[in-house]
Amino acid sequence: MEIKDRKENKVLNRVEISFSWKHDKKATPSRKEVMDLVRTLEPGSDPDLIVVKDCVTRFGQPLTTGLAYIYESADAMSVEPEYIHKRHEPFRSAKPAEEGDSAEKATEGGDE
């Protein structure tokens, strides 16, 4: 993967990386593979705070380009639209608040 541009956006508390990835003789990389590689390029980044956007593979070429945003906190990541959060949900680790919600739901109505 080649980093085309790297900017630190202090206003939105994120690092913005524009990348280009040549994947000769391999399939188009998945979003998870891109996120894992971005994580290795930016040491100390939390995988739950990485967002991959505008990921495009050229037809007939083993070249994928895109943008990756690495946020400093979950509060800073709240600027992303809801559909982006849903798109990245399968790649996130379980949050303690969600586990607590499911435990509460399991205990509701059990005294009948």
N, C-alpha and C positions, 0 to 999 in steps of 0.2 A: 504494500500500500504506500502510496506517495501522498504526502501532505502538500496540497497546492497552496493553501493559505491557512494561517492560524491567527485568530484575533482573540484578545481578552476583552470581553464586553463587561465593563465594570457596572454599567447601569442595570443590566439584567442578571448580573452575578453568574456569568457563564463563559466558557471558552468555546469559540466557534471554529470548527475545523472543516475546511473544504478538502475533499480527498478524491483520489483517482486510484483505482485498483485494477491492475491487469491480472486476469486469472486464466492464463493459458492452459489449455487442455483440462479445464475444470468446469464444473457447472457454475451457474450464476450464484454468488454467495448469498446466503440467507441473511436476514436482518440480525439474527443472533450472532453469526460469524462476523459481521461488520461491527457490531457492538463490542464483541470480544477483542477484536483487533484494535479498535479505537481505545479500549481500556488499556491495552499494552502500550500504546503510543503515548498515552497521558497517564504516567504513573501516579498512584494515589487517588485515582478517580473511583467513585462509587458506581458500580454497574446499575444501581437503581436510579441513578440521576443522569443517565446517558439517553439522548434522544437522537435517532437517525431519521433524517428527512431528505426529501428530493433524491432518493436513491434511484438511479437510472442506468440500465445496461443497454449498450448500443447493439442494435440488430446486426448480427453477423460478425461482431467484434467481441473479443473477450475483455471488455473494458466496462467497468462500473464506476460512476462518479456520484457524488452526493455530499450532503452536509451532515455533520454530527455536532450536537450541542452537549456540553458537559456542564451541568449545573452544580453550584456549590451546596445547595440545600433543596429540600422538598418544597419549601416556601417559594424559593426562586423559580422552581419548575412550574409553579401554578399559572404562569403566563401562557403555557401551552394550551391549545384548545382540547376539549374533552376527547375528541376522536383520536388525538395523538396519544393520550394517556391509555385509551382502550387498546390501541394498536400495539403498545409496548407492554401491556399488562401481563401477557404470558411469560415475559422475560424477567419480570420483577420477582424479588424474593417476597415471601409472605410477610405482611406487616402485623405487628402485635395487635393493633386495633381491630383488624379484620378477624383475627383469631378470637378475640374477646366477643365480637358480635355474634359469631357462629355458636359460641358456647352459651351465650344468653338465649339465642333462639332455641337451642336444644332443650333448655330447662323450662321454657315457657309452656304452660298448659299441661305439664306432666302430673299434676295433682288431681286429676279427674277421677 
